[in-house]
Amino acid sequence: MIRLVVYLLVLSVVAFGIAWLADRPGAVIIDWQGWQIETSVLVAASALLALLAAAILIWTLLRLIVRSPDLIAFTWRSRRRNRGWSAVTRGLVAVGSGDAVGARRAANDAQRLLGEEPLSRLLAAQAAQLSGDAAGAEEVFRSMTETPGTRLLGLRGLHVEARRRGDQGAALQAAEEAARHEPGLAWAADAVIEARCLKGDFAGALAMLERESAHGALDRATHRRRRAVLLAAQAQSLELSDPASAREKAQEAARLAPTLVPAAEIAGRLLGAAGDVRKAAKILEAAYAATPHPDLADAYLHLRPGDASRERLKRVRTLTAHMPAHPESAMALARAAIDAQDFDVARTALAPLLVAPTQRTCLLMAELEAGEHGDVGKAREWTARAVRAQRDPAWVADGVVAEAWGPVSPVTGRLDAFEWKLPPGLATTPMLEHEAERVKIAIAAAIESRPLANSERPVVDLTADSVAASLAPDAGTKPEAEMRPDAETRPGAGPAVAASEAPARPAPTASPVVAMPHLPDDPGPGGPFADEPNEAPRRPYPV
């Protein structure tokens, strides 16, 4: 529309000019070399315009003739480049579709037609990768690092190839060089940070993180979270060697990310050990209100190591008041109540969880039955339910279940990869081992405290080896007389094996796998669940 308006305006101006000249007649006389030309102004103007048009046409033709070789060469090069770019497009489509032969053919055409264009070299490297030619791909990427325009692309390719073949040193070297040329490059900075974390160089990882953030590669929230993770990891590593420095770093990490459980747990524990109970409680309460976690509850419970169990129960009530309906609050309160021998509070706390109890809930109930009434039968019943109960959350990163949180994944090296969640496909979790040991000791204590005569009371050895032997997996297949130390004294019992005559159980041998610790009601190899394996791999626990 605008072009039409402009065209009409120009046409109007030309028409007005012609009309203006026509309304004002005049004569133009040219006298040159005896020639005399006389005409009107309008005709003279028209002749001048025609002469200019002819001059322009002649100049254009002459210029075209002179430049024709260059134009022909340019046309040929353009056709060649168009064919080259078409080959690049065809090759990228082949790479994306997994056509190794088509990708290799297109890469050869692109290199022949385009030469050392970055995209043609990248296509050649990708075609080599698709064909399984790692050496060829590395050669192409290495040649790309010699050109400033493609250096970062080549370093990225070398980094990927090095990680693919498991050469962590070469991968780190490529990433560090890329980060040196471009500190804001996210993949290079992350690779350097992860590699330094795996080596325990958290100070170097923090320095790299600050360089990355200074070049605008991270938003503020991501920077705060990653810095908090690295500070928590550094505090974790310095906890024994330099508690004061670890305490400061853990406090900063908790301030940057109040919901980061390890940071709050370490800060609260170290502050409590230093005597600053008020600040420690504040940090742990804020973290627990956002993310209820057993580590936070345990740190809060033992803020003052010398406190009596009643004092700890009172303290844990304050913590669980922030999240009273959460299952973790009920289990933390029950644990403190059992330690304080306040069994009614423990039962009341665990009651809502008994509709669908988890493994930890079952073990708490087993310890409660053994501790309150000395009811070994019910305790064993609850431990048997724990074997098949729902799992509890654990620290999981890239399919690996770990005993404790870590800053990076043990599989991929990814920063801040651990999550507190239910581990799929695993029979048990590391946290249950401690709970199971408590149940073993509670059952052993209940058996020992039975009202027997002094001469009839068996000697109960509560060492770790003896408890493990008494709760070996074959306990479920032994006769009751062999499982109960008082069997030979019970009236009305059938033939029994005297405690002194009972065959000694062999000491437990090292197992090639790590499962949930054997419990009193675990049926063992010959039990009813023998056809359903319930073992889990050694730590770390791959899912």
N, C-alpha and C positions, 0 to 999 in steps of 0.2 A: 504493500500500500504506500509506503514512504517513497519507494523508488518511482512509482507511478506519479506521485505528486511532484517529485523533483523533475521527472521527465517533462511533465506538462509545463512546469515553470520555465525550464530552459527553452522549450519550444515556443512558449509565449514571448520570451525575450527576443529570440531570433526573428519571429514574425513581426514583432514591434520594430526591430531594427530595419528590416527590409521595407516595411511600410513607411518608416521615417525617411529612408533614402529615396523611396519612390515619390514621396510628397515634396521633396526638395531636389528638383532636377538641377543638373549642372553638367559641365563638360570637362573631359580630361584630354589634353593634347600632349602627345609625345613626339618631339622633333629630334631625330637622331640619325646622323650620317645621310642626310638627304631624305630620310624617311620621316613622314609625318602621319601620326596616328591620332585620330580624334574620335572620342567615344564618350558616352555618358558615364557618370560616376557609378551607377549601379552595375553597368556592364564591366567596368574596369575592376570593381571590387570582386565581381564573380570570377573574372579571369585570374585575378590574383589568388583567390582561393583554390581554383583548379590547378594553378601552377604549383602551389604549395603541396597539394595532395599528390601531384605527380612526382614531385621531388622526394616526398616521403616514401612513396612506393618504390621508386628507383633505388633509394638508399637501403631500404629493407631487402630488396632482392640482391643487391650487391653484398650486403652483410651476411645473408643466408648462404650465398655461394662461398664466401670466404670461410665461414664457420662450419660448413657442411661436414668436414672430417671430424671435428670435435663433436658435433651433434650426433653423427653416426656412432662414434665411440661411446658417447653418453647413453644413447639408446640401447646399445649392446650391454653396457654395464648394468643399466637399470633392469633389463630383462634377466640378466644373470642374478642380480640381487633378489629380484622377485622370486625367481626359482629357488634361490637359497633360503629365503624366508619361508617359502612354501614347504621346503624340506624340513626346516626347523619345526614348523607347526605340525607337520606329519610325524616327525620324530617324537615330539612331546606327547602327542596323542598315543603313539605306539608305546611309549614308556608308561603312560597312565593306564593303558589297557593291558600291559604285561607282554606285549609282542616284542620279544628280544631281537628276533631277526629283522623285523621292520624297523625297530629303533636303530640298530646298527647300520642298516642300509641308509636310512635317512640321515644319520650322523655323518656317514662318509660323504653323502651328497652335499650336506650343509658345509662341511669343511672344505670340500673342493670348490664350491661355488662362493662361499663367504670368506674363506680364509680364517684368520684368527679373531673372528668376532666372539665376544664373550658368550653369547647364547649358543653358538655352534660348539664351542669348547665344553660348555656345560652339558649340552646334549650328548657329546661324545663320552663324557665322564658318566653320565647317567645310563647311557647304553651299555657301557662297560660294567657298571654295577649290576644292571639287570641281567647281563650275561654271566655274572659270576667272576668277571675278570677284575679282581681287586687290584692287582698290580697295575693294570692299564688305567684304572680309575685314579689310583694314586699318582701315576705319572702325569696324567692330565691336570689333576689338581695342583701338583707341585709346579707345573709349568705356569699355571695361572697365578701363583704367588709371586712370580717374577715381574708381573705387570701391576702398576699401582691401581689401575681401575678394577682389576679382578683379584687383588690380593686377599681381601677378606673372604670372597667366595671360595678361593682355593683353600684357605686355612680352615674354613668351615667343612669343606669336603675331606680334608686330611684328618680333622678331628673326628668326624663320623666314621671314617674308615679305620682309624686307630682304635676307637671304642668297639667297633664291630669285631676286630680280631683280638680284642682283649689287651691291647698295649696301652695301659693307662698312662705311662710316662709320655709317650708320643702324643696322646690325646691332650694331656695337660700342657705340653709344650706348645701345641697348635693353639689351644685356647688362650694361653698367656700371651702369645705373640699377637693374637687378634685383639685381646683386651688392651695390650699396650698401644696398638695403632688406633683403636676405637674403644675407649673405656665404657661408653654407653651401650655397647653391643650386648644385648641381654643374654644370648646363648653363651658367649665367651665368659662374661662375668659370672653367670650361674655355674658354669663348668669349673671355673677356678675356685669359686666358693665351696662347691661340693667336694672338690679334690682336697682342698686344704682342711675341710672338716673331717674327711676320712683319715687324714694324717694327724688329726688332733691340733692343727694350727688354727685355732679359733680367732686369735688376734689377727692373723693374716686374712682370714675370711672376713672379719669385720672391716678391715682396711679396704678390701676389694668391694665390699658392699657400699661403703661410703663413697668410693670413687664412682661406682655405678649410679648411685643416687645423685651425686653432684652433677652428672651429665644429663640429668633429666630422664633416665631410663626407667625409674620407678615412681609410682604415685606414693603419696604420703602414707596411706594406710598399709600398703605392702612393705614399704621401708620399715615402718615401726614394727610390724609383725616379724619380719626377718631379723631385724636387729635384736628383738626380744628373744627369738629362738637361739641366736648365736650367743647372746649373753648368758642365757640359761645353760647352754652347753658348756660355756667357759666356766661358769660357776660350779657346775657339776664336776668338771675336771680339776678344779682348784679346791674343792671342798676339804680334802684332807691335808693338802700341802700348804694352803694359804687361806684359812677360813675367813679372815677379815676381808680380803679381796673378793672371795667368792660371795660373801654376804652383800657387799656393795653391788656387785654385778647382778646378783639375783634380785635385789631390790629394784634396780633400774629396769630389769626385764619385766618384773611384775608391774611396774609403773607404765611401761610401754604397752604391755598386753596383759591386762588384769585377768583375762580368761585363760591364759596359758598355764595349765596345771603344774607342769614341772617347775616353772619359775616361781610360782606362789609357794609350792611345797618346799623348795630349797630355801627360799627367803624366810618363810615362817619357821622352818626348823633351825636355821642358823641364827636368826634373831632370838628365838627362844633359848637357844644354848648360850647366847651372849647376855641373857637377862632382860632383853627388851620384849617382854611378853605382850604388852599392850599393842605395839606396832605389829608384832607377828600375828596376833589374833585378828587384827584389822585386815591384814593382807589375806589371810586364809579365809576369813568370813566373806570377803568380797569375791574371791575366786570360787568358793563353794556355792555362793548364791547364784553364780552364773553357770558353773559346771560342777555339779556334785560328783565327787571322786573319792574313792577309798584312801588314796594317798594323802589327800587334803585332810580327811577325817582323822587319819592316823597321826599326821603331824600336829593337828590341833589337840588331839587327845594327849599327846606327850610333850606339850609345850614346856612344862616343868617336870623334868625327869623324876624328881623326888616326891611328887604328889601321890597321895593315897588313891586307891581305886575309886573311892566315893567322890573325891574331888574331881577325878577325871570324868566320872559319870555326870556330875553337875556341869562340867565344862562342855561336854559333848551335847548336852541338852541345849545350850546356847547356840551351838553351831547348827544343829539340825532344825532349830526354829526358823532358820532362813529358808529351808526347803522341806517343810514337814511331811509333804505327801510323796516325796521321792523315795524309791526303794533303797537307795544308798543311805538315806538318813535313818531308815528303820534298821538296816543292818549295822550301821555304826553305833546306834543307840543300844542295840541288842548286844553287840560285842562288849561295850563298856559296862553294861548291866551284868553280863555274865562274869566279867572280871571282878565286879564289885559284889558278887553273890546276891544281887537283887533280881532273882529269877522271874518274879511277877512282871517287872518292867520289861524284861527281855521277851517274855511270852506275848505281852501286849503289843510290843513293837513288831514282832515277827508275824503276828496273827494275820494282818492284811496280805502278807506275801505268800501264805500257805495255799491260796487258791491255785496258783501256778508257780510253785517254788523253783528257784534256780539252784544250781549246784552249791553255791555258797550258803544259800538259805537252808538247804538240807543239812549241811555240815554244822551250821550254827545250831539248828534244832538238835542234832545228834549230841553236840557238846552240852547243850542245855539239859537234855534228858540225863546224860551221864553225870553232870555236875549237880543238878538239883535233887534228883531222887536216886541216883546210882543205878538207874534202870539201863543195864547193858543191852537188854533185848531191844528196847525202843531205839537206843542209840545206834545199834547195828542196823535196825530197820531204816533209819534215816540215812545212814551212810550208804546202804544199798540203793536207796532212792536217788542219792546224789550221783551214782554212776550213770543213771539214765535221765537225769533231770536236764532242764534247759541250761544252756551255757550262760556264763556271765561275760560282760565286756572285757576286752583286753586291748593292749597296745598293738595295733596292726598297721603295717606299712607294706604296700605292694605285695600282699598275700603272705607276709611273714608275721608271725605272732612272737613278740619279744617279751622278756621278763620286765624290762624297764624301757622308758621313753628314751629316744635318741634324736639328735638334731637332723640326721639324714637317714634315708632308707638304706638298709644293708644290701639291697638288691640293685637299685638304680642309682643310688647316691643323691636322690632328690631331696632338697632341703624342705624341712617341715612336712615330712610325709606321714608321720605317725598319727593315727587317729584312735580314739578310745571308742571301740565299737565291738559288736558281736563278731567273733571270728567264724566264718563259715567253714564247714567241713572239718572241724576239730573236736575231738572228744572231750578235751579238758583244756584249761588255761594255766599259765604259770602261777597265778595268784592262789589257786586252790591248794598248792603244795603246803603253804604255811597253815592254811585252815585244816587240812587233813592231819598234819602233825599235831595240832592242838587236840583234835578229836581222838587221835591215838592215845595221847597222854591222859586225856580225860577218862577214856574207857579203862585204861590200865589203872588209873587211880581209883575208879569206881570198883574194879575187881579187887583191888588191894584192901579197900575199906570195908569189905563185907564182914558181918559180925561172926567171925570164926574164933575158935579157941587159939590161944597163942601157939600151942603145939601143932595145930592143924593149919595155921595160916601159911600159905606159900610165900616164899620170898620173891618179890616182884622187882625185877631190874628194869629201871626206866631209862636206861641208856638208849641212845639212838639205834644201836645195832640190835639190842634185844627187842625193842618195840617193833622194829621193822620185821624181825624174824617171827614175832608172835602174830603179826598181821600179814603174813606172807599170803600170796594168792591161793595156796592150797588149803587155807584155813577153812574155806567153805565146804570142803569135801571131807574133813576129818570128823570122826565121831564126836558127839557133844562131850563125852567124857574126856577126850583129849584136849578139847578147846577150853574147858572150864577147869581151873586149878583145884576147885573144891569138889570135883566130881566124886572122888573116892570117899568123901565123908557124908554125902547126902544119903539119908535113909531111903530105902525103897528103890534105889537106883540099881540098874542091872550091873553086869560085870564092868568094872572100871579099871583103868590103868593108873596105877599109883604115880604120883608126881615124880617120885624118884626113879620109877621104872619106865616112864614114858620115853619112847625113842626121841633122841635129840633131833631137832630140825636142822637141816643144813643151813649154813649162813647164806644170806641172799647174795647171789652173784650179780656182776654188772650186766645190765640188759642192753641190747643194741638199740633200744628205743626208750623214750621217756614218756610215760603215760601218767594218768592221775595216780598218786600214791595208793598202794593197795590198802583197802579198808576192811574192817572186820567182816562185813557181809558181802564182800566181793567174791563171787562164786569161784573164781580162779579158772584154771584151764579146763577142768572137768565139769563146770557148772552149767546151768541151763542156757546161758548166753554164750557158750563156747563157740558157736558158729557165727557170732557177730563180733568181729574184732573191735576192740575198744582202745587201741593203742595210738599214741601220737608220736611224731618224730622228736628227736632231740632238739634242744634249743639251738638256733631260732626255729620256731615251729612253723614250717611252711604249710600253707593251706592247700 
